[in-house]
């Protein structure tokens, strides 16, 4: 995923954790990693939404002032499908994996 330079610092600091994309079809996959500067973006979810679902609050969560500002960047090319992509940033050298859930109870059949 490519991000405009003005958003990258907010992404690295964890303040921006979603993006609105207007594509003909999804260009990313859930759980896949995409390079951002020295680190990586990991896609947590991708959901198709309607253009009317893009509110000023969602635009601000994505790092933009408002919907108009967001669409000025997001709306280009032939795409007409709107996707909400949630992600997290991994700094250089960080590992990403399933969240540790603590010790698991052993079931009786696990040790027979």
Buried (B, 14 or more C-beta within 10 A) or exposed (E): BEBEEEBBEBBBEEEBBBBBBBBEEBBBEEEEBBEBBEBBBBBEEBEEEEEEEBEBEBBBBBBBEEBEBBBEBBEEEEBEBBBBBBBEBBEEEEEEEEEEEEEEEEEEEEEE
